[in-house]
Amino acid sequence: MRIALCGLVVVILACFLIKPVRDTIEQLFFLFGMYDVAYIKGYIVSFGIWAPVISFCLMLFQSVIAPLPAFLITFANAALFGWIKGAILSWSSAMAGAALCFFLAKWLGRGFVERMTSKLALEGIDDFFKQYGQYTILIARLLPFISFDIVSYAAGLTSMSFWPFFWATGLGQLPATLIYSYAGEMLVGGTQKFVMGLLILFALSILTILLKKITSRPKTEKIQTQS
């Protein structure tokens, strides 16, 4: 744990003190801020044979710096590597990012998480955990407009252990990753946005059914959050 914390401190200092690193981070914020898959694709492919590694690192970056949109990377991966290989890359890198957020929250506490996300957003996820417990992981992953990275951070602040979080994350994330990857390979531009809207409507329908099933069951499990 001490080694991990020391490494994190070094990375944070590098982000602020080393100009090339700081410039790269500013470039990445601009890249994600465009909300355009074409820009993400162009950035990834510019690294040649290192493109899959860069994509993996981008997913880790967006996980830690919540709430940057992960679906942009998923679409880009599918377009660049094909939907199957792209889905595998997106799923594995997102899993690594979720695990990283979970452990950062466990190690560094709520103050750090609030600085990386926002106090208001974190309190909203806290309420979800209090109401739905571990089902929160599955519910949040169905909705593309919810930052799952904040959920990963919030899970690290609860009494939930890592492996239940990890398995729920993997299962909840897999269907969405496959769907977005397939759409990402087939569609571009405005059509992609149209399909994204359809996926959101589909997710809301599934969410409604899931919430009805959950709320109809007696609540026997409580997950405590750290104050």
Rosetta blueprint (number, residue, H / E / L):
1 M L
2 R H
3 I H
4 A H
5 L H
6 C H
7 G H
8 L H
9 V H
10 V H
11 V H
12 I H
13 L H
14 A H
15 C H
16 F H
17 L H
18 I L
19 K H
20 P H
21 V H
22 R H
23 D H
24 T H
25 I H
26 E H
27 Q H
28 L H
29 F H
30 F H
31 L H
32 F H
33 G H
34 M L
35 Y L
36 D L
37 V H
38 A H
39 Y H
40 I H
41 K H
42 G H
43 Y H
44 I H
45 V H
46 S L
47 F L
48 G H
49 I H
50 W H
51 A H
52 P H
53 V H
54 I H
55 S H
56 F H
57 C H
58 L H
59 M H
60 L H
61 F H
62 Q H
63 S H
64 V H
65 I L
66 A L
67 P L
68 L L
69 P L
70 A L
71 F H
72 L H
73 I H
74 T H
75 F H
76 A H
77 N H
78 A H
79 A H
80 L H
81 F H
82 G L
83 W H
84 I H
85 K H
86 G H
87 A H
88 I H
89 L H
90 S H
91 W H
92 S H
93 S H
94 A H
95 M H
96 A H
97 G H
98 A H
99 A H
100 L H
101 C H
102 F H
103 F H
104 L H
105 A H
106 K H
107 W H
108 L H
109 G H
110 R H
111 G H
112 F H
113 V H
114 E H
115 R H
116 M H
117 T L
118 S L
119 K H
120 L H
121 A H
122 L H
123 E H
124 G H
125 I H
126 D H
127 D H
128 F H
129 F H
130 K H
131 Q H
132 Y H
133 G L
134 Q L
135 Y H
136 T H
137 I H
138 L H
139 I H
140 A H
141 R H
142 L H
143 L L
144 P L
145 F L
146 I L
147 S L
148 F H
149 D H
150 I H
151 V H
152 S H
153 Y H
154 A H
155 A H
156 G H
157 L L
158 T E
159 S L
160 M L
161 S L
162 F H
163 W H
164 P H
165 F H
166 F H
167 W H
168 A H
169 T H
170 G H
171 L H
172 G H
173 Q H
174 L H
175 P H
176 A H
177 T H
178 L H
179 I H
180 Y H
181 S H
182 Y H
183 A H
184 G H
185 E H
186 M H
187 L L
188 V L
189 G H
190 G H
191 T H
192 Q H
193 K H
194 F H
195 V H
196 M H
197 G H
198 L H
199 L H
200 I H
201 L H
202 F H
203 A H
204 L H
205 S H
206 I H
207 L H
208 T H
209 I H
210 L H
211 L H
212 K H
213 K H
214 I H
215 T H
216 S L
217 R L
218 P L
219 K L
220 T L
221 E L
222 K L
223 I L
224 Q L
225 T E
226 Q L
227 S L
